Every structure is written in C-alpha cells, then in structure tokens.
Amino acid sequence: MVDDVFLLGGELPVRRLGLGTGGLVGPGYWGPRGSRAEARALLLTAVERGVTLIDTADNYGPDLAEELIAEALHPYGEQLVVATKGGVVRTGPDRWHVAGRPEQLRAMCEASLRRLRVESIGLYQLHRFDPEVPVPEQLGALAGLRSQGKIRHIGLDTVTAEQLRQALEVVPVAAVQNPYNLMDRSSAEVLALCEARGIAFLPYYPLGSGALTRESAAAVTAVATEHRAGPGQIALAWLLHRSPVLCPTPGTGSLAHLAENLDAAAIRLTPRELAVLDALGG
C-alpha cells in the first residue's frame, strides 16, 4: 500500500502529493500568468482537495507567488506547510543569479516572512549553493534563522549526494529538491541517501516539464489506458510508488490540470506495471 503522508523533518505531516507554484507566474518565472483571482482560486481549490504542502520560491514572479499564496490562504490552517526558497535573484525571464552571502540569505528570508505573513516558515530551502561563498557560511545563515525560530526546517535545492553529505555534517536537512521523473533518474544516488536519512525528496519537473503529460512512451500510454488515466497521472503515481520519501509538487495554472494531478494519488499500480515503468529509466 502507498503511504499518502510523509513526516517532514520526522515530525511535520504532509500529504505526499503537493502543489508547486511556478505555474502561477509567467514564462521564465517572470510576471503574472493569469489574473490574481484565477491564481487564488487554484490555491484554494488545492487546499480544499487536501493538499498540505505548497512549494514556492521568492524569485517566482519575483515575489508574486508568495504574495498570491498569502492572499488566498492566510491565515493558514494548522496542517498546511508552505515551503519557500531563497538564494537566487531573478532579473528577467529565465535570468537568475546565485546570491548566497549570509546577509543576503537573512534578508531574503525576512522578505519571505513578510510576504507570506508568517513568523516562521515551515520549510526554507537554499535554492542553490553559491560557489563564491563557503558552504558552512551559507548553511550557518540558515541554521541561525532556524535557531531564531524563523525557519522550522531546512531544505536544499539541486545538490549532489556528496554535497548533501557535507551539508548534513553542518545542519539537519529535512528536504531536497532535485530533478527526478520517469525518464530522468540522474538523482538516483541522492534519492537513496534521502531514503537512508529520512529526508523528503521533492522532485522538480515531476512531469518532465510537461513532456510526461503527453504520450511520451508506448509503455506509459498502455498503463494509462488500463487505469483510464492520462500519461501524466501515471508519471505522478509512479513517483508515489517509487519511494516513500518522494513528495512530488507538480505546478499548474489550470484548475482542470490540478484536478488531474491530484487524482493521480488514487491510482494503484500493479507490480507488473511498476516493473514496466521502472525499466523506462534504463
């Protein structure tokens, strides 16, 4: 049986299928995608459907995604965890720069607290390691924010297994975000380490930037037909079956697509189907 809940940081329960908010902003994560009312409606619908993990970042918009979350959902229910990120400055569509000096990270976290209208962020993730700043200084800034109660749990975005091991020597890490989906298993070593340490793995591009919502492989289509589902729903169901630490947060700006994504949690794949899908990763 597939467990629907993961204990983030070993103590904070979240439904494993969440919502990413990159789809609420424009192409290249810049500016609005639709109206604020449409974005608020999607966020409210997600929570009504049982989503308890919403993944965002300060540079989505920039600032816009966090503002929309607060407009739609504040005051937040006790079960809702909003995860955000800092450490990247966006200067245009698909244009971003790493900014990991301790004073920058502290200022980014403070700004996210204001936009989200909270005193503490459930999961705060370092969006990228800054190659110009010693890793212990970057992690130390997050540890300081955690000790002040401004961060409940620390996460990392786009790391190697070796970087994760090094980070764990400095701070407790509750979550990792790396690419992982049916066709991309490049972070398999990171996933194995997360499984061993009880760390949540939030796979980004869980639908392969949309490729897996289409008929990307005959095997996926065949399984989808068996379940009267779409290929994207099978891709999400596979992630939920693949590992108990995988917590996909697919993003969308469409209410219909949101419903399709969330319905994937009810799909139960057979051992034969899982073997077929597992083989797609080579």
C-alpha positions in Angstrom: 0.0 0.0 0.0 1.2 3.5 -0.9 1.5 5.7 2.2 -0.1 9.1 1.5 1.7 11.0 4.3 5.3 11.9 4.9 6.7 13.3 8.2 8.8 16.3 7.2 11.8 16.6 9.4 10.5 13.5 11.2 7.6 15.4 12.8 5.6 17.5 10.4 3.0 15.5 8.5 2.3 16.5 4.9 0.4 14.8 2.1 2.9 13.5 -0.3 1.3 14.9 -3.4 1.5 18.7 -3.2 1.4 21.8 -5.3 4.2 23.8 -6.9 3.5 27.4 -7.7 5.8 28.0 -10.7 2.7 27.6 -12.9 1.1 30.6 -11.2 3.6 33.0 -12.8 4.6 33.9 -16.3 7.1 32.2 -18.7 10.6 32.1 -17.3 9.2 32.6 -13.8 8.6 36.2 -14.6 5.5 38.3 -14.1 1.9 37.1 -13.9 0.5 34.2 -15.9 -3.2 34.9 -15.5 -5.3 37.0 -13.2 -4.7 37.1 -9.4 -8.3 35.9 -8.9 -7.6 32.8 -11.0 -4.4 32.1 -9.1 -6.2 32.5 -5.8 -9.0 30.1 -6.9 -6.4 27.5 -7.9 -4.7 27.7 -4.5 -8.0 27.5 -2.6 -9.1 24.5 -4.6 -5.8 22.7 -4.0 -6.2 23.1 -0.2 -9.9 22.1 -0.4 -8.8 18.9 -2.2 -6.5 18.1 0.7 -3.1 19.5 -0.4 -1.0 20.3 2.7 2.4 21.0 1.0 2.7 24.1 -1.2 6.1 24.7 -2.8 7.2 28.2 -3.9 10.2 30.5 -4.1 10.8 34.2 -3.5 12.0 34.6 -7.1 8.8 33.2 -8.7 7.5 36.4 -10.2 9.6 37.6 -8.4 7.7 37.9 -5.1 4.4 37.3 -6.8 3.9 33.6 -6.0 4.4 34.2 -2.3 2.0 37.2 -2.4 -0.6 35.1 -4.1 -0.3 32.3 -1.5 -0.8 34.8 1.3 -3.8 36.5 -0.4 -5.5 33.2 -1.0 -4.7 31.1 2.1 -3.7 33.4 5.0 -4.4 32.7 7.8 -3.1 29.2 7.1 -4.6 26.1 8.5 -2.6 24.2 11.1 -1.9 21.3 8.6 -0.7 23.5 5.7 3.1 23.7 5.1 4.3 26.4 2.8 7.8 25.7 1.6 9.8 28.6 0.0 13.3 29.2 -1.2 16.0 31.9 -1.1 19.4 32.3 -2.5 18.6 33.3 -6.1 17.9 36.7 -7.6 15.9 36.9 -10.8 16.5 39.8 -13.1 14.3 38.8 -16.1 12.6 35.8 -17.7 14.9 32.8 -17.2 17.6 35.2 -16.0 18.8 34.5 -12.4 21.9 34.9 -10.3 23.0 33.0 -7.2 23.2 35.1 -4.1 24.3 33.1 -1.1 26.1 35.5 1.2 24.8 35.2 4.8 23.4 38.8 4.8 21.6 38.1 1.5 20.0 34.9 2.8 18.9 36.5 6.0 17.3 39.5 4.1 15.6 37.1 1.6 14.1 35.0 4.5 12.9 38.2 6.2 11.2 39.3 3.0 9.5 35.9 2.5 8.2 36.1 6.1 6.6 39.4 5.4 5.1 38.4 2.0 3.7 35.1 3.4 2.6 36.9 6.6 4.1 34.4 9.0 6.5 34.5 11.8 8.1 31.1 10.9 8.5 29.3 7.6 7.7 25.5 7.7 10.4 24.6 5.2 13.0 27.1 3.9 15.2 25.8 1.1 18.6 27.1 -0.2 17.8 27.5 -3.9 21.4 27.0 -5.0 24.8 26.8 -3.3 26.8 29.9 -4.1 30.2 28.9 -5.4 31.6 32.2 -4.2 30.6 31.7 -0.6 31.9 28.9 1.7 29.3 26.3 2.2 29.4 26.4 6.0 28.7 30.2 5.9 25.6 29.6 3.8 24.3 26.8 5.9 25.3 28.7 9.0 23.0 31.5 8.0 20.1 29.1 7.7 21.0 27.5 11.0 20.9 30.9 12.6 17.5 31.6 11.2 16.3 28.2 12.4 17.6 28.9 16.0 15.7 32.2 15.9 12.5 30.3 15.1 12.2 32.0 11.7 12.7 28.6 9.9 11.3 25.4 11.2 13.1 23.1 8.7 15.9 23.5 6.2 16.0 22.2 2.7 18.4 22.2 -0.2 17.7 22.6 -4.0 19.8 20.9 -6.7 22.6 19.1 -4.8 24.8 16.1 -5.4 25.0 13.3 -3.0 28.4 14.4 -1.8 27.1 18.0 -1.2 24.2 16.6 0.8 26.5 14.5 2.9 28.6 17.6 3.6 25.6 19.7 4.5 24.3 17.0 6.9 27.5 17.5 8.9 26.6 21.1 9.4 22.8 21.3 9.7 19.8 18.9 9.8 18.3 18.7 6.3 14.6 17.9 6.1 14.2 18.1 2.3 16.0 18.0 -1.0 14.7 19.2 -4.4 16.4 17.6 -7.4 15.2 16.6 -10.9 13.6 13.2 -10.9 10.9 11.6 -13.0 10.0 8.6 -15.1 12.6 9.5 -17.8 15.2 11.2 -15.6 16.8 9.2 -12.9 20.0 11.2 -12.7 19.5 11.9 -9.0 19.1 8.3 -8.0 22.1 8.4 -5.6 20.6 11.5 -3.9 17.3 9.7 -3.6 19.0 6.7 -2.0 20.7 8.9 0.5 17.4 10.6 1.3 15.8 7.3 1.9 18.5 6.2 4.3 18.3 9.5 6.2 14.6 10.0 6.2 14.8 13.2 4.1 11.9 14.3 1.9 12.8 14.3 -1.8 10.7 16.9 -3.7 11.3 16.0 -7.4 11.2 19.0 -9.6 9.9 18.6 -13.2 8.0 15.5 -12.0 6.2 15.6 -15.3 9.3 16.4 -17.3 8.3 20.0 -18.0 5.0 18.7 -19.4 6.5 16.0 -21.7 5.1 13.3 -19.5 1.6 14.6 -19.7 1.6 13.6 -23.4 2.0 10.2 -24.9 5.8 10.1 -24.3 6.2 6.3 -24.4 4.1 3.4 -25.5 4.6 1.8 -22.1 3.2 4.8 -20.3 0.3 5.0 -22.6 -0.5 1.3 -22.2 -0.5 1.6 -18.4 -2.6 4.8 -18.6 -5.2 3.1 -20.7 -5.5 0.3 -18.1 -6.3 2.9 -15.5 -8.4 5.2 -17.7 -5.9 7.9 -16.8 -3.6 10.2 -18.6 0.2 9.7 -19.0 0.9 12.5 -16.6 -1.2 10.9 -13.9 0.7 7.6 -14.4 4.0 9.5 -14.1 2.9 11.0 -10.8 1.5 7.7 -9.5 4.8 6.1 -10.3 6.7 8.6 -8.2 4.4 7.9 -5.3 5.0 4.2 -5.6 8.8 4.5 -6.4 9.9 5.7 -2.9 8.1 6.7 0.3 10.3 9.8 0.5 9.3 11.2 -2.9 6.9 14.1 -2.5 6.1 15.5 -5.9 4.7 19.0 -6.1 3.6 19.5 -9.8 2.8 23.0 -10.8 0.0 24.2 -12.9 -2.1 27.3 -13.6 -5.2 25.3 -14.7 -7.9 24.0 -12.4 -8.6 21.1 -14.8 -4.9 20.1 -14.8 -4.8 20.5 -11.0 -7.7 18.0 -10.6 -5.9 15.6 -13.0 -2.7 15.8 -11.0 -4.4 15.3 -7.6 -6.5 12.4 -8.9 -3.2 10.6 -9.5 -2.9 9.9 -5.8 -5.7 7.4 -6.1 -4.0 5.3 -8.8 -2.6 2.0 -7.6 -0.1 0.4 -9.9 0.5 -3.3 -10.0 3.9 -4.9 -9.6 3.9 -5.7 -13.3 3.1 -2.1 -14.2 5.8 -0.8 -11.9 8.4 -3.1 -13.5 7.5 -1.9 -16.9 7.7 1.8 -15.8 10.9 1.2 -13.8 12.5 -0.1 -17.0 11.9 3.2 -18.8 14.7 4.8 -16.8 17.3 2.5 -18.3 
